[in-house]
Amino acid sequence: MREILIADDDAGLRQSLQLALQAAGYGVRVAAHGGEAFALQSAKPADVLITDIFMPESDGFEAIDRFRSEFPATKIVVMSGDAKRAKREYLPVAELIGVDATLKKPFKLHDLLQTLKAFETPA
């Protein structure tokens, strides 16, 4: 597992994660929303999708649904911040629909790298 696709509407976070993961040896592509991530995945599949939940145009739940149906082997990591917008926690919902891991923003890079490393370890 070396190719990662990041979907988040926060350009600064996308860039930070891209640089950090590239420095860790991963190939990384970025998208501003779920629809863009799906288009990138269709052109060249990544091993892991790291997606935010709340994004304009196409949110994380739409991306999860499309990736699960079209690219079932792709690991999915969902990240989300506090629930001020919706007054509800959505990471447990993501777990219920079968994502591979969740990270609550802000998270430490170490935690993301450990999550990715766990995907590489044979079960």
C-alpha angles and dihedrals in degrees: 000000000000109000120082131183118201121199116189133131091221104093093195093054092046091053094045093050092044093053094044094048093045088052087053090055103262128132106235135192124179137212133186095220143004096270092055090047091053091051091051091047091050091053096046120358119231124208095230135029116204107192140175117223102223112057133137122254096012121018131209096265090056089049092049091051094048094044093048092052099040103028107025094165092060113104113229126211116186121203126188138165129223120318098244092124097053102017087231138093112243101181092081089052090053089051090052092055091053112262115161098233143354132212125192114221127270094044132163119255087232090063092052092047091050090051091051092045090054089058090057095052112093113244 
